[in-house]
Amino acid sequence: MLKAAFPGSFDPPTLGHLNIIERAAAIFDELLVVVAENHQKKYLFSAVERVEMMGQLAADWKNVSVTICDSLIVDFLQKKDIKLLVRGVRGVDDFSYEFELSMMNKALDPQIETIFMTTDPEYFVLRSSSIKELAFFQGNVTGMVPPLVAEALKEKYCSILS
Ligand code: ADP
């Protein structure tokens, strides 16, 4: 039974994240999408909102589940008995960051293996932070995020700005 985890902020989930989930779900028997709640970070969406969105978006994949983690990912993986960690890579900048992160996780637990999945070219430019900026200025995010996320972004910025 090959179990893997795909951790991230998913603030908000994008089509790039969903592409990685779809491809990873086709490789592993079980995929756990782990929504990170790092109390030092400032998020647009709360952890509950991010988990709810991701839960709805991943509902059609029977071997994908979604959960929150507010501890070190390595500790979380040990508790869940998961040794494979999936991360998406858009380019060399992502790779150098992800590489360092994987080295740190390996230092904390040598049993953890990080598997890098390169982005599909059409999702190459998708980044949650840029999408939030675009949505803030009422730019069109169609084709970058699923409709329910586009709607959530609109509502969030309307409530913040009103
Ligand atoms: P972070 O963990 O830096 O907060 P995110 O939550 O946005 O990043 O992303 C979680 C994971 O998804 C990371 O491994 C990130 O590189 C990957 N990812 C984000 N956007 C894409 C994309 N468009 N294509 C492939 N992978 C992506």
Backbone and ligand atoms as CSV (ligand in chain L), in Angstrom:
chain,resi,resn,atom,element,x,y,z
A,1,MET,N,N,0.849,-1.198,0.000
A,1,MET,CA,C,0.000,0.000,0.000
A,1,MET,C,C,0.885,1.249,0.000
A,2,LEU,N,N,0.891,1.988,-1.098
A,2,LEU,CA,C,1.729,3.183,-1.193
A,2,LEU,C,C,0.931,4.420,-0.782
A,3,LYS,N,N,1.321,4.961,0.387
A,3,LYS,CA,C,0.612,6.156,0.865
A,3,LYS,C,C,1.545,7.356,0.727
A,4,ALA,N,N,1.003,8.477,0.255
A,4,ALA,CA,C,1.827,9.685,0.145
A,4,ALA,C,C,1.046,10.886,0.661
A,5,ALA,N,N,1.788,11.919,1.044
A,5,ALA,CA,C,1.157,13.158,1.497
A,5,ALA,C,C,1.580,14.284,0.560
A,6,PHE,N,N,0.654,15.203,0.304
A,6,PHE,CA,C,0.961,16.395,-0.497
A,6,PHE,C,C,0.646,17.611,0.385
A,7,PRO,N,N,1.677,18.153,1.053
A,7,PRO,CA,C,1.437,19.296,1.936
A,7,PRO,C,C,1.599,20.639,1.228
A,8,GLY,N,N,0.895,21.630,1.749
A,8,GLY,CA,C,1.036,22.972,1.197
A,8,GLY,C,C,0.115,23.929,1.913
A,9,SER,N,N,0.242,25.197,1.564
A,9,SER,CA,C,-0.641,26.199,2.168
A,9,SER,C,C,-2.005,26.193,1.477
A,10,PHE,N,N,-1.987,26.022,0.169
A,10,PHE,CA,C,-3.215,26.010,-0.640
A,10,PHE,C,C,-4.085,27.232,-0.305
A,11,ASP,N,N,-3.468,28.401,-0.364
A,11,ASP,CA,C,-4.133,29.646,0.039
A,11,ASP,C,C,-4.256,30.587,-1.151
A,12,PRO,N,N,-5.151,30.315,-2.095
A,12,PRO,CA,C,-6.117,29.229,-2.166
A,12,PRO,C,C,-5.610,28.111,-3.080
A,13,PRO,N,N,-6.370,26.988,-3.145
A,13,PRO,CA,C,-6.020,25.934,-4.106
A,13,PRO,C,C,-6.112,26.479,-5.538
A,14,THR,N,N,-5.182,26.047,-6.375
A,14,THR,CA,C,-5.179,26.480,-7.788
A,14,THR,C,C,-5.285,25.249,-8.691
A,15,LEU,N,N,-5.442,25.489,-9.983
A,15,LEU,CA,C,-5.492,24.357,-10.923
A,15,LEU,C,C,-4.138,23.644,-10.970
A,16,GLY,N,N,-3.068,24.369,-10.622
A,16,GLY,CA,C,-1.731,23.751,-10.562
A,16,GLY,C,C,-1.675,22.710,-9.449
A,17,HIS,N,N,-2.218,23.058,-8.274
A,17,HIS,CA,C,-2.265,22.090,-7.164
A,17,HIS,C,C,-3.107,20.874,-7.568
A,18,LEU,N,N,-4.271,21.149,-8.199
A,18,LEU,CA,C,-5.177,20.043,-8.543
A,18,LEU,C,C,-4.552,19.112,-9.572
A,19,ASN,N,N,-3.744,19.693,-10.460
A,19,ASN,CA,C,-3.057,18.868,-11.453
A,19,ASN,C,C,-2.072,17.910,-10.767
A,20,ILE,N,N,-1.357,18.426,-9.762
A,20,ILE,CA,C,-0.414,17.567,-9.022
A,20,ILE,C,C,-1.205,16.481,-8.271
A,21,ILE,N,N,-2.324,16.874,-7.665
A,21,ILE,CA,C,-3.141,15.897,-6.924
A,21,ILE,C,C,-3.641,14.799,-7.866
A,22,GLU,N,N,-4.150,15.208,-9.023
A,22,GLU,CA,C,-4.686,14.224,-9.976
A,22,GLU,C,C,-3.598,13.226,-10.399
A,23,ARG,N,N,-2.418,13.765,-10.691
A,23,ARG,CA,C,-1.335,12.885,-11.171
A,23,ARG,C,C,-0.802,12.019,-10.040
A,24,ALA,N,N,-0.710,12.588,-8.827
A,24,ALA,CA,C,-0.197,11.795,-7.699
A,24,ALA,C,C,-1.208,10.716,-7.314
A,25,ALA,N,N,-2.505,11.046,-7.406
A,25,ALA,CA,C,-3.548,10.075,-7.043
A,25,ALA,C,C,-3.538,8.882,-7.998
A,26,ALA,N,N,-3.023,9.109,-9.213
A,26,ALA,CA,C,-2.948,8.017,-10.183
A,26,ALA,C,C,-1.734,7.119,-9.918
A,27,ILE,N,N,-0.797,7.590,-9.131
A,27,ILE,CA,C,0.420,6.814,-8.857
A,27,ILE,C,C,0.314,6.084,-7.514
A,28,PHE,N,N,-0.190,6.803,-6.482
A,28,PHE,CA,C,-0.205,6.236,-5.132
A,28,PHE,C,C,-1.572,5.635,-4.812
A,29,ASP,N,N,-1.564,4.661,-3.897
A,29,ASP,CA,C,-2.845,4.051,-3.510
A,29,ASP,C,C,-3.688,5.039,-2.722
A,30,GLU,N,N,-3.001,5.802,-1.873
A,30,GLU,CA,C,-3.711,6.803,-1.069
A,30,GLU,C,C,-2.918,8.093,-1.067
A,31,LEU,N,N,-3.612,9.200,-1.229
A,31,LEU,CA,C,-2.949,10.511,-1.172
A,31,LEU,C,C,-3.651,11.368,-0.124
A,32,LEU,N,N,-2.859,11.876,0.817
A,32,LEU,CA,C,-3.406,12.750,1.840
A,32,LEU,C,C,-2.943,14.173,1.541
A,33,VAL,N,N,-3.891,15.039,1.233
A,33,VAL,CA,C,-3.561,16.448,0.999
A,33,VAL,C,C,-3.544,17.122,2.372
A,34,VAL,N,N,-2.404,17.713,2.703
A,34,VAL,CA,C,-2.223,18.250,4.056
A,34,VAL,C,C,-2.189,19.774,3.998
A,35,VAL,N,N,-3.217,20.382,4.533
A,35,VAL,CA,C,-3.326,21.847,4.534
A,35,VAL,C,C,-2.562,22.370,5.747
A,36,ALA,N,N,-1.525,23.137,5.473
A,36,ALA,CA,C,-0.660,23.596,6.559
A,36,ALA,C,C,-1.262,24.796,7.282
A,37,GLU,N,N,-1.204,24.735,8.601
A,37,GLU,CA,C,-1.613,25.869,9.437
A,37,GLU,C,C,-0.388,26.263,10.249
A,38,ASN,N,N,0.340,27.241,9.702
A,38,ASN,CA,C,1.548,27.714,10.369
A,38,ASN,C,C,1.197,29.043,11.036
A,39,HIS,N,N,1.188,29.050,12.367
A,39,HIS,CA,C,0.677,30.234,13.067
A,39,HIS,C,C,1.565,31.468,12.860
A,40,GLN,N,N,2.750,31.278,12.299
A,40,GLN,CA,C,3.624,32.423,12.015
A,40,GLN,C,C,3.281,33.061,10.669
A,41,LYS,N,N,2.515,32.318,9.836
A,41,LYS,CA,C,2.207,32.823,8.490
A,41,LYS,C,C,0.864,33.516,8.478
A,42,LYS,N,N,0.741,34.472,7.557
A,42,LYS,CA,C,-0.529,35.166,7.418
A,42,LYS,C,C,-1.216,34.614,6.171
A,43,TYR,N,N,-2.405,34.089,6.354
A,43,TYR,CA,C,-3.144,33.510,5.224
A,43,TYR,C,C,-4.333,34.400,4.873
A,44,LEU,N,N,-4.772,34.321,3.621
A,44,LEU,CA,C,-6.010,35.003,3.252
A,44,LEU,C,C,-7.205,34.183,3.749
A,45,PHE,N,N,-7.143,32.877,3.533
A,45,PHE,CA,C,-8.227,31.981,3.949
A,45,PHE,C,C,-7.807,31.230,5.214
A,46,SER,N,N,-8.760,31.045,6.128
A,46,SER,CA,C,-8.447,30.288,7.344
A,46,SER,C,C,-8.182,28.829,6.972
A,47,ALA,N,N,-7.600,28.098,7.902
A,47,ALA,CA,C,-7.313,26.682,7.649
A,47,ALA,C,C,-8.615,25.930,7.370
A,48,VAL,N,N,-9.658,26.264,8.113
A,48,VAL,CA,C,-10.949,25.593,7.913
A,48,VAL,C,C,-11.476,25.877,6.501
A,49,GLU,N,N,-11.358,27.122,6.068
A,49,GLU,CA,C,-11.821,27.465,4.709
A,49,GLU,C,C,-10.999,26.733,3.649
A,50,ARG,N,N,-9.687,26.656,3.875
A,50,ARG,CA,C,-8.822,25.990,2.882
A,50,ARG,C,C,-9.104,24.490,2.823
A,51,VAL,N,N,-9.335,23.894,3.985
A,51,VAL,CA,C,-9.650,22.459,4.014
A,51,VAL,C,C,-11.005,22.201,3.353
A,52,GLU,N,N,-11.963,23.086,3.613
A,52,GLU,CA,C,-13.299,22.919,3.017
A,52,GLU,C,C,-13.220,23.004,1.501
A,53,MET,N,N,-12.488,24.010,1.004
A,53,MET,CA,C,-12.365,24.168,-0.452
A,53,MET,C,C,-11.683,22.946,-1.055
A,54,MET,N,N,-10.561,22.558,-0.459
A,54,MET,CA,C,-9.805,21.421,-0.986
A,54,MET,C,C,-10.626,20.140,-0.910
A,55,GLY,N,N,-11.396,19.982,0.182
A,55,GLY,CA,C,-12.244,18.796,0.349
A,55,GLY,C,C,-13.255,18.701,-0.789
A,56,GLN,N,N,-13.875,19.820,-1.125
A,56,GLN,CA,C,-14.856,19.810,-2.220
A,56,GLN,C,C,-14.178,19.520,-3.550
A,57,LEU,N,N,-13.013,20.122,-3.752
A,57,LEU,CA,C,-12.323,19.966,-5.041
A,57,LEU,C,C,-11.788,18.551,-5.247
A,58,ALA,N,N,-11.467,17.894,-4.138
A,58,ALA,CA,C,-10.862,16.546,-4.253
A,58,ALA,C,C,-11.896,15.442,-4.069
A,59,ALA,N,N,-13.175,15.833,-3.920
A,59,ALA,CA,C,-14.215,14.853,-3.564
A,59,ALA,C,C,-14.341,13.715,-4.586
A,60,ASP,N,N,-14.033,13.993,-5.852
A,60,ASP,CA,C,-14.230,12.957,-6.877
A,60,ASP,C,C,-13.123,11.910,-6.911
A,61,TRP,N,N,-11.993,12.188,-6.271
A,61,TRP,CA,C,-10.914,11.198,-6.242
A,61,TRP,C,C,-11.099,10.364,-4.977
A,62,LYS,N,N,-11.430,9.102,-5.178
A,62,LYS,CA,C,-11.786,8.246,-4.032
A,62,LYS,C,C,-10.587,7.955,-3.123
A,63,ASN,N,N,-9.391,8.033,-3.662
A,63,ASN,CA,C,-8.210,7.720,-2.832
A,63,ASN,C,C,-7.518,8.985,-2.298
A,64,VAL,N,N,-8.209,10.117,-2.401
A,64,VAL,CA,C,-7.624,11.374,-1.897
A,64,VAL,C,C,-8.423,11.858,-0.694
A,65,SER,N,N,-7.738,12.184,0.400
A,65,SER,CA,C,-8.419,12.814,1.532
A,65,SER,C,C,-7.652,14.078,1.925
A,66,VAL,N,N,-8.308,14.900,2.710
A,66,VAL,CA,C,-7.749,16.218,3.034
A,66,VAL,C,C,-7.767,16.419,4.538
A,67,THR,N,N,-6.687,16.953,5.069
A,67,THR,CA,C,-6.639,17.201,6.503
A,67,THR,C,C,-5.794,18.438,6.812
A,68,ILE,N,N,-5.828,18.868,8.076
A,68,ILE,CA,C,-5.027,20.031,8.520
A,68,ILE,C,C,-3.812,19.535,9.281
A,69,CYS,N,N,-2.716,20.289,9.208
A,69,CYS,CA,C,-1.560,19.974,10.050
A,69,CYS,C,C,-1.023,21.290,10.615
A,70,ASP,N,N,-0.927,21.358,11.938
A,70,ASP,CA,C,-0.369,22.584,12.519
A,70,ASP,C,C,0.925,22.282,13.276
A,71,SER,N,N,1.557,21.158,12.891
A,71,SER,CA,C,2.833,20.811,13.526
A,71,SER,C,C,3.874,20.653,12.425
A,72,LEU,N,N,5.053,20.214,12.792
A,72,LEU,CA,C,6.084,19.923,11.786
A,72,LEU,C,C,5.579,18.788,10.897
A,73,ILE,N,N,5.765,18.935,9.598
A,73,ILE,CA,C,5.233,17.919,8.676
A,73,ILE,C,C,5.837,16.536,8.965
A,74,VAL,N,N,7.107,16.526,9.361
A,74,VAL,CA,C,7.777,15.248,9.640
A,74,VAL,C,C,7.102,14.536,10.825
A,75,ASP,N,N,6.775,15.291,11.868
A,75,ASP,CA,C,6.079,14.695,13.023
A,75,ASP,C,C,4.711,14.173,12.605
A,76,PHE,N,N,4.053,14.972,11.769
A,76,PHE,CA,C,2.723,14.602,11.287
A,76,PHE,C,C,2.790,13.292,10.477
A,77,LEU,N,N,3.787,13.212,9.594
A,77,LEU,CA,C,3.919,12.015,8.747
A,77,LEU,C,C,4.218,10.784,9.591
A,78,GLN,N,N,5.041,10.968,10.620
A,78,GLN,CA,C,5.362,9.827,11.496
A,78,GLN,C,C,4.098,9.307,12.175
A,79,LYS,N,N,3.273,10.224,12.643
A,79,LYS,CA,C,2.026,9.814,13.318
A,79,LYS,C,C,1.109,9.061,12.369
A,80,LYS,N,N,1.103,9.475,11.107
A,80,LYS,CA,C,0.202,8.860,10.113
A,80,LYS,C,C,0.856,7.665,9.428
A,81,ASP,N,N,2.093,7.377,9.776
A,81,ASP,CA,C,2.857,6.296,9.143
A,81,ASP,C,C,2.951,6.485,7.611
A,82,ILE,N,N,3.256,7.708,7.208
A,82,ILE,CA,C,3.456,8.016,5.781
A,82,ILE,C,C,4.924,8.387,5.589
A,83,LYS,N,N,5.546,7.806,4.550
A,83,LYS,CA,C,6.980,8.065,4.343
A,83,LYS,C,C,7.262,8.821,3.045
A,84,LEU,N,N,6.222,9.007,2.243
A,84,LEU,CA,C,6.417,9.687,0.957
A,84,LEU,C,C,5.747,11.055,0.959
A,85,LEU,N,N,6.526,12.016,0.525
A,85,LEU,CA,C,6.053,13.397,0.512
A,85,LEU,C,C,6.110,13.903,-0.932
A,86,VAL,N,N,4.993,14.353,-1.453
A,86,VAL,CA,C,4.964,14.849,-2.835
A,86,VAL,C,C,5.035,16.371,-2.807
A,87,ARG,N,N,5.858,16.941,-3.681
A,87,ARG,CA,C,5.906,18.405,-3.837
A,87,ARG,C,C,5.922,18.721,-5.326
A,88,GLY,N,N,5.293,19.825,-5.680
A,88,GLY,CA,C,5.257,20.240,-7.078
A,88,GLY,C,C,6.385,21.224,-7.355
A,89,VAL,N,N,6.899,21.168,-8.563
A,89,VAL,CA,C,8.023,22.048,-8.927
A,89,VAL,C,C,7.712,22.749,-10.254
A,90,ARG,N,N,7.715,24.089,-10.197
A,90,ARG,CA,C,7.432,24.852,-11.421
A,90,ARG,C,C,8.681,25.221,-12.195
A,91,GLY,N,N,9.805,25.292,-11.523
A,91,GLY,CA,C,11.027,25.712,-12.215
A,91,GLY,C,C,12.197,25.639,-11.262
A,92,VAL,N,N,13.326,26.221,-11.673
A,92,VAL,CA,C,14.548,26.096,-10.860
A,92,VAL,C,C,14.431,26.780,-9.498
A,93,ASP,N,N,13.676,27.879,-9.439
A,93,ASP,CA,C,13.532,28.562,-8.143
A,93,ASP,C,C,12.795,27.666,-7.158
A,94,ASP,N,N,11.674,27.086,-7.640
A,94,ASP,CA,C,10.948,26.133,-6.790
A,94,ASP,C,C,11.886,25.005,-6.402
A,95,PHE,N,N,12.638,24.513,-7.398
A,95,PHE,CA,C,13.465,23.342,-7.124
A,95,PHE,C,C,14.483,23.626,-6.030
A,96,SER,N,N,15.133,24.789,-6.084
A,96,SER,CA,C,16.172,25.025,-5.082
A,96,SER,C,C,15.550,25.151,-3.687
A,97,TYR,N,N,14.375,25.751,-3.609
A,97,TYR,CA,C,13.678,25.849,-2.316
A,97,TYR,C,C,13.245,24.451,-1.851
A,98,GLU,N,N,12.625,23.719,-2.762
A,98,GLU,CA,C,12.113,22.381,-2.415
A,98,GLU,C,C,13.239,21.421,-2.061
A,99,PHE,N,N,14.371,21.582,-2.734
A,99,PHE,CA,C,15.518,20.714,-2.480
A,99,PHE,C,C,16.002,20.913,-1.042
A,100,GLU,N,N,16.130,22.185,-0.656
A,100,GLU,CA,C,16.584,22.483,0.719
A,100,GLU,C,C,15.611,21.954,1.753
A,101,LEU,N,N,14.328,22.146,1.447
A,101,LEU,CA,C,13.281,21.667,2.363
A,101,LEU,C,C,13.366,20.147,2.509
A,102,SER,N,N,13.582,19.464,1.398
A,102,SER,CA,C,13.643,17.994,1.445
A,102,SER,C,C,14.867,17.533,2.235
A,103,MET,N,N,15.977,18.305,2.124
A,103,MET,CA,C,17.183,17.958,2.895
A,103,MET,C,C,16.921,18.123,4.394
A,104,MET,N,N,16.182,19.186,4.714
A,104,MET,CA,C,15.880,19.434,6.123
A,104,MET,C,C,14.975,18.318,6.658
A,105,ASN,N,N,13.958,17.956,5.877
A,105,ASN,CA,C,13.053,16.888,6.325
A,105,ASN,C,C,13.794,15.568,6.463
A,106,LYS,N,N,14.743,15.332,5.558
A,106,LYS,CA,C,15.513,14.093,5.621
A,106,LYS,C,C,16.425,14.078,6.849
A,107,ALA,N,N,16.925,15.257,7.194
A,107,ALA,CA,C,17.770,15.340,8.392
A,107,ALA,C,C,16.935,15.032,9.640
A,108,LEU,N,N,15.674,15.466,9.613
A,108,LEU,CA,C,14.801,15.237,10.767
A,108,LEU,C,C,14.334,13.781,10.825
A,109,ASP,N,N,14.107,13.205,9.642
A,109,ASP,CA,C,13.687,11.801,9.583
A,109,ASP,C,C,14.208,11.190,8.279
A,110,PRO,N,N,15.286,10.409,8.363
A,110,PRO,CA,C,15.907,9.858,7.149
A,110,PRO,C,C,14.989,8.927,6.359
A,111,GLN,N,N,13.881,8.507,6.970
A,111,GLN,CA,C,12.972,7.591,6.252
A,111,GLN,C,C,12.042,8.317,5.284
A,112,ILE,N,N,11.960,9.626,5.442
A,112,ILE,CA,C,11.042,10.383,4.568
A,112,ILE,C,C,11.681,10.592,3.198
A,113,GLU,N,N,10.950,10.223,2.159
A,113,GLU,CA,C,11.411,10.471,0.790
A,113,GLU,C,C,10.539,11.542,0.163
A,114,THR,N,N,11.170,12.567,-0.421
A,114,THR,CA,C,10.392,13.598,-1.121
A,114,THR,C,C,10.395,13.275,-2.611
A,115,ILE,N,N,9.210,13.291,-3.192
A,115,ILE,CA,C,9.079,13.029,-4.626
A,115,ILE,C,C,8.643,14.320,-5.304
A,116,PHE,N,N,9.458,14.793,-6.232
A,116,PHE,CA,C,9.145,16.045,-6.926
A,116,PHE,C,C,8.377,15.733,-8.200
A,117,MET,N,N,7.278,16.434,-8.386
A,117,MET,CA,C,6.539,16.288,-9.652
A,117,MET,C,C,6.626,17.614,-10.378
A,118,THR,N,N,7.107,17.576,-11.605
A,118,THR,CA,C,7.207,18.828,-12.360
A,118,THR,C,C,5.808,19.237,-12.815
A,119,THR,N,N,5.595,20.525,-12.839
A,119,THR,CA,C,4.292,21.041,-13.260
A,119,THR,C,C,4.013,20.677,-14.716
A,120,ASP,N,N,2.738,20.551,-15.064
A,120,ASP,CA,C,2.396,20.458,-16.480
A,120,ASP,C,C,2.526,21.882,-17.035
A,121,PRO,N,N,3.046,22.028,-18.277
A,121,PRO,CA,C,3.374,23.365,-18.786
A,121,PRO,C,C,2.246,24.389,-18.668
A,122,GLU,N,N,1.000,23.950,-18.825
A,122,GLU,CA,C,-0.094,24.944,-18.783
A,122,GLU,C,C,-0.298,25.558,-17.394
A,123,TYR,N,N,0.286,24.925,-16.355
A,123,TYR,CA,C,0.118,25.435,-14.988
A,123,TYR,C,C,1.381,26.115,-14.455
A,124,PHE,N,N,2.352,26.205,-15.316
A,124,PHE,CA,C,3.680,26.699,-14.985
A,124,PHE,C,C,3.663,28.061,-14.288
A,125,VAL,N,N,2.766,28.940,-14.722
A,125,VAL,CA,C,2.781,30.308,-14.163
A,125,VAL,C,C,1.837,30.473,-12.964
A,126,LEU,N,N,1.140,29.409,-12.596
A,126,LEU,CA,C,0.147,29.561,-11.528
A,126,LEU,C,C,0.788,29.529,-10.152
A,127,ARG,N,N,0.508,30.568,-9.406
A,127,ARG,CA,C,1.089,30.731,-8.070
A,127,ARG,C,C,0.010,31.375,-7.198
A,128,SER,N,N,-0.288,30.783,-6.040
A,128,SER,CA,C,-1.381,31.315,-5.194
A,128,SER,C,C,-1.199,32.798,-4.914
A,129,SER,N,N,0.049,33.218,-4.626
A,129,SER,CA,C,0.262,34.622,-4.242
A,129,SER,C,C,-0.096,35.573,-5.399
A,130,SER,N,N,0.294,35.229,-6.635
A,130,SER,CA,C,-0.023,36.112,-7.776
A,130,SER,C,C,-1.522,36.103,-8.054
A,131,ILE,N,N,-2.135,34.939,-7.857
A,131,ILE,CA,C,-3.583,34.842,-8.113
A,131,ILE,C,C,-4.349,35.715,-7.116
A,132,LYS,N,N,-3.873,35.739,-5.858
A,132,LYS,CA,C,-4.526,36.580,-4.844
A,132,LYS,C,C,-4.400,38.055,-5.224
A,133,GLU,N,N,-3.215,38.407,-5.713
A,133,GLU,CA,C,-2.998,39.805,-6.090
A,133,GLU,C,C,-3.921,40.193,-7.244
A,134,LEU,N,N,-4.003,39.285,-8.220
A,134,LEU,CA,C,-4.878,39.519,-9.376
A,134,LEU,C,C,-6.325,39.651,-8.921
A,135,ALA,N,N,-6.761,38.753,-8.036
A,135,ALA,CA,C,-8.155,38.777,-7.560
A,135,ALA,C,C,-8.429,40.048,-6.761
A,136,PHE,N,N,-7.421,40.507,-6.011
A,136,PHE,CA,C,-7.589,41.730,-5.209
A,136,PHE,C,C,-7.939,42.913,-6.112
A,137,PHE,N,N,-7.293,42.953,-7.294
A,137,PHE,CA,C,-7.557,44.046,-8.240
A,137,PHE,C,C,-8.676,43.688,-9.226
A,138,GLN,N,N,-9.493,42.711,-8.831
A,138,GLN,CA,C,-10.642,42.252,-9.628
A,138,GLN,C,C,-10.266,41.755,-11.027
A,139,GLY,N,N,-9.043,41.228,-11.147
A,139,GLY,CA,C,-8.619,40.633,-12.417
A,139,GLY,C,C,-9.315,39.292,-12.616
A,140,ASN,N,N,-9.282,38.819,-13.854
A,140,ASN,CA,C,-9.982,37.575,-14.188
A,140,ASN,C,C,-9.108,36.358,-13.854
A,141,VAL,N,N,-9.564,35.548,-12.913
A,141,VAL,CA,C,-8.771,34.380,-12.497
A,141,VAL,C,C,-9.300,33.076,-13.100
A,142,THR,N,N,-10.236,33.204,-14.046
A,142,THR,CA,C,-10.756,32.014,-14.734
A,142,THR,C,C,-9.579,31.299,-15.413
A,143,GLY,N,N,-9.552,30.007,-15.333
A,143,GLY,CA,C,-8.457,29.259,-15.962
A,143,GLY,C,C,-7.246,29.116,-15.056
A,144,MET,N,N,-7.311,29.746,-13.879
A,144,MET,CA,C,-6.210,29.637,-12.912
A,144,MET,C,C,-6.649,28.864,-11.671
A,145,VAL,N,N,-7.909,29.090,-11.315
A,145,VAL,CA,C,-8.465,28.401,-10.132
A,145,VAL,C,C,-9.825,27.828,-10.526
A,146,PRO,N,N,-10.299,26.800,-9.808
A,146,PRO,CA,C,-11.639,26.287,-10.098
A,146,PRO,C,C,-12.696,27.350,-9.759
A,147,PRO,N,N,-13.899,27.259,-10.363
A,147,PRO,CA,C,-14.933,28.283,-10.133
A,147,PRO,C,C,-15.232,28.527,-8.654
A,148,LEU,N,N,-15.242,27.480,-7.829
A,148,LEU,CA,C,-15.590,27.721,-6.415
A,148,LEU,C,C,-14.529,28.552,-5.703
A,149,VAL,N,N,-13.293,28.451,-6.150
A,149,VAL,CA,C,-12.220,29.263,-5.555
A,149,VAL,C,C,-12.327,30.702,-6.074
A,150,ALA,N,N,-12.658,30.846,-7.354
A,150,ALA,CA,C,-12.826,32.197,-7.924
A,150,ALA,C,C,-13.916,32.931,-7.149
A,151,GLU,N,N,-14.994,32.219,-6.855
A,151,GLU,CA,C,-16.116,32.795,-6.107
A,151,GLU,C,C,-15.683,33.150,-4.683
A,152,ALA,N,N,-14.939,32.248,-4.045
A,152,ALA,CA,C,-14.483,32.479,-2.667
A,152,ALA,C,C,-13.547,33.696,-2.611
A,153,LEU,N,N,-12.702,33.855,-3.639
A,153,LEU,CA,C,-11.789,35.009,-3.684
A,153,LEU,C,C,-12.583,36.304,-3.786
A,154,LYS,N,N,-13.605,36.252,-4.661
A,154,LYS,CA,C,-14.435,37.451,-4.860
A,154,LYS,C,C,-15.099,37.837,-3.538
A,155,GLU,N,N,-15.695,36.839,-2.889
A,155,GLU,CA,C,-16.394,37.105,-1.610
A,155,GLU,C,C,-15.430,37.623,-0.550
A,156,LYS,N,N,-14.263,36.992,-0.485
A,156,LYS,CA,C,-13.281,37.367,0.545
A,156,LYS,C,C,-12.862,38.825,0.377
A,157,TYR,N,N,-12.511,39.212,-0.861
A,157,TYR,CA,C,-12.039,40.579,-1.051
A,157,TYR,C,C,-13.177,41.585,-0.910
A,158,CYS,N,N,-14.402,41.173,-1.272
A,158,CYS,CA,C,-15.551,42.081,-1.070
A,158,CYS,C,C,-15.728,42.328,0.412
A,159,SER,N,N,-15.636,41.261,1.234
A,159,SER,CA,C,-15.868,41.444,2.674
A,159,SER,C,C,-14.724,42.226,3.307
A,160,ILE,N,N,-13.496,42.034,2.813
A,160,ILE,CA,C,-12.353,42.762,3.377
A,160,ILE,C,C,-12.453,44.253,3.018
A,161,LEU,N,N,-12.860,44.521,1.777
A,161,LEU,CA,C,-12.853,45.915,1.302
A,161,LEU,C,C,-14.110,46.696,1.699
A,162,SER,N,N,-15.154,45.970,2.179
A,162,SER,CA,C,-16.389,46.706,2.481
A,162,SER,C,C,-16.408,47.180,3.940
L,1,ADP,P1,P,3.889,26.604,-0.079
L,1,ADP,O1,O,4.078,25.240,0.465
L,1,ADP,O2,O,5.162,27.275,-0.490
L,1,ADP,O3,O,2.978,27.476,0.713
L,1,ADP,P2,P,1.760,26.070,-1.918
L,1,ADP,O4,O,0.893,25.752,-0.804
L,1,ADP,O5,O,1.298,27.125,-2.859
L,1,ADP,O6,O,3.212,26.401,-1.492
L,1,ADP,O7,O,2.021,24.789,-2.797
L,1,ADP,C1,C,2.103,23.477,-2.293
L,1,ADP,C2,C,2.922,22.671,-3.270
L,1,ADP,O8,O,2.349,22.768,-4.567
L,1,ADP,C3,C,4.376,23.137,-3.399
L,1,ADP,O9,O,5.175,21.985,-3.571
L,1,ADP,C4,C,4.365,23.965,-4.656
L,1,ADP,O10,O,5.620,23.976,-5.290
L,1,ADP,C5,C,3.346,23.189,-5.482
L,1,ADP,N1,N,2.717,24.013,-6.526
L,1,ADP,C6,C,2.114,25.199,-6.366
L,1,ADP,N2,N,1.654,25.658,-7.560
L,1,ADP,C7,C,2.008,24.728,-8.483
L,1,ADP,C8,C,1.853,24.629,-9.909
L,1,ADP,N3,N,1.261,25.580,-10.606
L,1,ADP,N4,N,2.350,23.528,-10.533
L,1,ADP,C9,C,2.988,22.580,-9.812
L,1,ADP,N5,N,3.172,22.619,-8.475
L,1,ADP,C10,C,2.691,23.679,-7.821
